[in-house]
Structure formats: structure tokens, C-alpha cells
Amino acid sequence: MLRALRHYWRINLAVVVAVAVNSAVLTGALLVGDSVRGSLADLTLDRLGQIELAVVAERFFRQELAEELVTERTAEEADEVPASSLESVATSLESVATRLESVAPALLLRGSVVQADTRARASHVGVHGIDERFAALFGTSVDLERQAGQIFPSVIINESLARELNATVGDPLLLFFQLGTEVPQDTLLGGRAIEDTVASSRLTVTQVIPDRGMGRFGLTPHQTFPLNAYVSLPQLQRAVEQQGKVNSLLIAGGGDGADFTLGSLLQDAVTLEDIGLHTYWSGGHLVVESREFVLRPGLVTAIEEVAAELGAPTIRVQTYLANSMRVGDRLLPYSTVSAIGGLEDSSQRLLLTDGSPAPALANDEILLNVWAADDLGAGVGDTVEMAYYIVGPHEELMTGGSDFRVAGVVAMRGLAVDRSLTPDFPGI
């Protein structure tokens, strides 16, 4: 063996050197990878502070929800629980107490900022409405109150935004951000005018904070410094016309199972109003409407599941606005048209003028009530030409149209005269 090693010493030396080089490369890669992971973890912890859970919604909800999630249960409340379940309740309350240490409500918006004197502009700015609870998540405090002699409300900006605008303490800023709206802009009734969708606020810079901790805050992972502006929560709520409402809850005190605990608490605390639903009784049935103009599929499924458990039939209604309906040379302008599903399994049937139930409709058929039929001079078998608005690919309003055959004339009673078929549309 020794003779073989001596004879092939050049080859063996090459192998040893190759192994050493490869080991050094692998070790270096592992060290670099570990260092990168550590750096990314540090950046994440820096921009999140003590935040472990976040609830971010597309719509605005009650600010009081933050207080309700951390309200301490009393001994009296525990006494009302059956003894058999006291142990599980105690365990649950202990879990809640240790995991939801703090809940900070916030308004997290995107916008742009203009330095009022120099007209320097910054885009893609995080405009955050906060209070002391938010600052406490980063182990600091903020003062967003107006100072003596200060005309406009206060705004705190981070160093990156200050550099972008060449702004300093005392400078006036104009903040532009999107107004909150319940009705989606890509629908017929969604606002499109600038004054309907964009709000502005004139503020004064009272502090420039470093690009770390609160200054680097952001729920979206990034390696660059964000552009952040912080405004008093009540001030931003007034600016977006959403007093007492927020779109985010930032929660400290997590740990194993905290997401489950939060889900349970939200299930108990969230109201129908928080998820954009409005309910009322009309004509002996419960009406469920959405402030967003349409009920989302998930909500429809949940509502129908609850109704099925109660043994209550459901009727789906979609009401739209027709610009005109025409039969021959007779025109009926601006009418509401309702698509109704589920009547076959409901006692709320539409009745024809002869008292018989309205027939099931094919895709190209329509029922007219007596008023519409009289105005159009229409009867069974006539063709109704309907024109209505649709939203184009560039959010412009376009006129569309369809032809329908009259399948019957509905008597003006029961469901046919129920005002709840047409919900209250904003602005109409």
C-alpha cells in the first residue's frame, strides 16, 4: 500500500487537494446560507416588531373589535359556565390571556405624497393611520398631536421618504390616498371620478424616524426600505370618511395555537356588519344584503347552509338597472330588472294576472309586471329589447343589450311588489 501511495503520489495529492477545495466550498456555502437566513430573519423581525398575527381585510370594520379581542373574562362569567366544561374554559381563557397580549387597530393604505413647497413627489407610499398601541409593538411611542402654533395635523415619515422628498421637520406635505368604498369600482355603480375615489390631506412633518423598527414596518416581505408615512388614526379615518373603522388588526403575543385562538375569538366577536352584511325583515322573510352591491359566493354558500339547517328556503335575487326596454315603437326608460332563483321551492311565488303560478323561465324569457306590460303594450309572446350598461375593459361604461320573449304578465301583489327586491344602492 505504501509503495502504491508513493508511486501514485501525484494523483493522490490531486485527490486530496480536490477534496479540500470542495469541502471549503461547501462549508463556505453553508456559512453564507446560514448568514443570509439570519439576515433575512433579522430584517423580518425588524419590520414586524412584536407583531405575530395580522388581520387584514378588504373592507372597513369596527375599530372596537380590537378591544373586544383582548377584553378580559371575569370570574362571574366563568361561574355561568356548567361545571363539566369549567376546566376546558379555564384552559381556553389562559391560552387567550397568554397569546393575545396586544391588538393594535390600524388603517393601512397606499398612496402618494407631495412636498407642498418644492412639489417633489413620492409614489407607492405606505400611509398608515396608527395610535400608541401600534408604536408599542415596536417598543417606542409616537406623538401625533398638533404642536403649539401648528396649523395642519402631524405626520411622521421615515428616512427613506424624507430623502425621496428632500423633506425635514416642519415641511408641509400633501398626502393622496384612495377613498374607502363599499361598491367595487369595476361595477356599474362603482365610483370612477377622481373626487369619488381619491382623498387628500395636508399635513406637517413633525418627526423623521430611522429606517429601522417602526420606520421599516411592512406586512409584505421586501429587502428595500419602504416609504412610510404615519398619521393619527382618527385623522386618517376622517380623511377617508370611515370614522371609527379600520382595515387591519396587528396582534402581539403569539405562540403555538395562537392563530386558532384568534380564529375562535373572531368568530365570537365579528358581527354581520363587520363583514359588510345588512339584514332586515320584509314581507315575512329575512333579507340579507351586501354593502358591496353583490354577495360574494362564499357568503352565499354560508347563508344557504345556515338556512338549510333551519329548514328555511332561500331565494337568490340579483337586481340590475335597465336603461330602456322596448316593444315595437313603445319605450320604457330606466327600470329595475330582477333575476330570481329558488322560487320553485318557496311559498313566495310570483302569480300571473289569472292567478296561476308564474312559469319557469328559459334563458331568453322574461316576466313583466302589469305596470311594465301596460306601458309597453306587451303581451305573452312579444319580444322585449332591453338595453343596459356594462363595464368595458378599461372601466368605461358601454351599452349592451339582449332580447327576451315575454312568458307572462305578473300580478301586482306578493313578491312582485316587494320593495326588498331592489336594495338601496349608494347614490341612487
C-alpha positions, 0 to 999 in steps of 0.5 A, a space after each residue: 500500500 505504501 509503495 502504491 501511495 508513493 508511486 501514485 503520489 501525484 494523483 493522490 495529492 490531486 485527490 486530496 487537494 480536490 477534496 479540500 477545495 470542495 469541502 471549503 466550498 461547501 462549508 463556505 456555502 453553508 456559512 453564507 446560507 446560514 448568514 443570509 437566513 439570519 439576515 433575512 430573519 433579522 430584517 423580518 423581525 425588524 419590520 414586524 416588531 412584536 407583531 405575530 398575527 395580522 388581520 387584514 381585510 378588504 373592507 372597513 370594520 369596527 375599530 372596537 373589535 380590537 378591544 373586544 379581542 383582548 377584553 378580559 373574562 371575569 370570574 362571574 362569567 366563568 361561574 355561568 359556565 356548567 361545571 363539566 366544561 369549567 376546566 376546558 374554559 379555564 384552559 381556553 381563557 389562559 391560552 387567550 390571556 397568554 397569546 393575545 397580549 396586544 391588538 393594535 387597530 390600524 388603517 393601512 393604505 397606499 398612496 402618494 405624497 407631495 412636498 407642498 413647497 418644492 412639489 417633489 413627489 413620492 409614489 407607492 407610499 405606505 400611509 398608515 393611520 396608527 395610535 400608541 398601541 401600534 408604536 408599542 409593538 415596536 417598543 417606542 411611542 409616537 406623538 401625533 398631536 398638533 404642536 403649539 402654533 401648528 396649523 395642519 395635523 402631524 405626520 411622521 415619515 421615515 428616512 427613506 421618504 424624507 430623502 425621496 422628498 428632500 423633506 425635514 421637520 416642519 415641511 408641509 406635505 400633501 398626502 393622496 390616498 384612495 377613498 374607502 368604498 363599499 361598491 367595487 369600482 369595476 361595477 356599474 355603480 362603482 365610483 370612477 371620478 377622481 373626487 369619488 375615489 381619491 382623498 387628500 390631506 395636508 399635513 406637517 412633518 413633525 418627526 423623521 424616524 430611522 429606517 429601522 423598527 417602526 420606520 421599516 414596518 411592512 406586512 409584505 416581505 421586501 429587502 428595500 426600505 419602504 416609504 412610510 408615512 404615519 398619521 393619527 388614526 382618527 385623522 386618517 379615518 376622517 380623511 377617508 370618511 370611515 370614522 371609527 373603522 379600520 382595515 387591519 388588526 396587528 396582534 402581539 403575543 403569539 405562540 403555538 395555537 395562537 392563530 386558532 385562538 384568534 380564529 375562535 375569538 373572531 368568530 365570537 366577536 365579528 358581527 354581520 356588519 363587520 363583514 359588510 352584511 345588512 339584514 332586515 325583515 320584509 314581507 315575512 322573510 329575512 333579507 340579507 344584503 351586501 354593502 358591496 352591491 353583490 354577495 360574494 359566493 362564499 357568503 352565499 354558500 354560508 347563508 344557504 347552509 345556515 338556512 338549510 339547517 333551519 329548514 328555511 328556503 332561500 331565494 337568490 335575487 340579483 337586481 340590475 338597472 335597465 336603461 330602456 326596454 322596448 316593444 315595437 315603437 313603445 319605450 320604457 326608460 330606466 327600470 329595475 330588472 330582477 333575476 330570481 332563483 329558488 322560487 320553485 321551492 318557496 311559498 313566495 311565488 310570483 302569480 300571473 294576472 289569472 292567478 296561476 303560478 308564474 312559469 319557469 323561465 328559459 334563458 331568453 324569457 322574461 316576466 313583466 309586471 302589469 305596470 311594465 306590460 301596460 306601458 309597453 303594450 306587451 303581451 305573452 309572446 312579444 319580444 322585449 329589447 332591453 338595453 343596459 350598461 356594462 363595464 368595458 375593459 378599461 372601466 368605461 361604461 358601454 351599452 349592451 343589450 339582449 332580447 327576451 320573449 315575454 312568458 307572462 304578465 305578473 300580478 301586482 301583489 306578493 313578491 312582485 311588489 316587494 320593495 326588498 327586491 331592489 336594495 338601496 344602492 349608494 347614490 341612487 
